Amino acid sequence: MTSLAKLLAEKQRLLDRLEEGPGVHERDEIERLLAEIDEALALLDDSRPGISGDRGE
């Protein structure tokens, strides 16, 4: 499984958990982890020029 696939799978697991209505503290932790995953996905996207779209560079 690639890094991208692992990140996307973890993101989906966390989003599913949010739908279950966790408590405030758990929700905060899940949102923190989702932010970290989104940052990692953005870094992966930036490291793969031409795959996610042309920025005109």
C-alpha positions in Angstrom: 0.0 0.0 0.0 1.4 3.4 -1.0 1.7 6.3 1.4 -1.1 8.1 -0.5 -3.4 5.1 -0.1 -2.5 4.8 3.6 -3.3 8.5 4.2 -6.5 8.3 2.3 -7.6 5.2 4.2 -6.8 6.8 7.6 -8.6 10.0 6.6 -11.7 8.0 5.7 -11.5 6.0 9.0 -11.4 9.3 10.9 -14.2 10.9 8.9 -16.3 7.8 9.6 -15.6 8.1 13.3 -16.7 11.8 13.3 -20.0 10.7 11.9 -20.5 8.4 14.9 -20.7 11.5 17.2 -17.6 11.3 19.4 -17.2 13.4 22.5 -15.7 16.9 22.5 -12.1 15.7 23.3 -12.1 12.9 20.8 -13.6 15.2 18.2 -10.8 17.7 18.8 -8.2 14.9 18.4 -9.8 13.6 15.3 -9.9 17.1 13.7 -6.2 17.5 14.7 -5.3 14.2 13.0 -7.3 15.1 9.9 -5.4 18.4 9.6 -2.1 16.5 9.8 -3.3 14.1 7.1 -4.4 17.0 4.9 -1.0 18.6 5.3 0.7 15.3 4.4 -1.5 14.9 1.4 -0.7 18.5 0.3 3.0 17.8 0.6 2.7 14.6 -1.5 0.8 16.5 -4.1 3.4 19.3 -4.2 6.2 16.7 -4.6 4.5 15.2 -7.7 4.5 18.0 -10.3 2.2 17.6 -13.3 0.0 15.0 -11.6 -2.5 17.2 -9.8 -2.7 19.9 -12.4 -0.6 22.5 -14.1 0.1 25.6 -12.1 1.8 27.3 -15.1 5.2 27.1 -13.6 
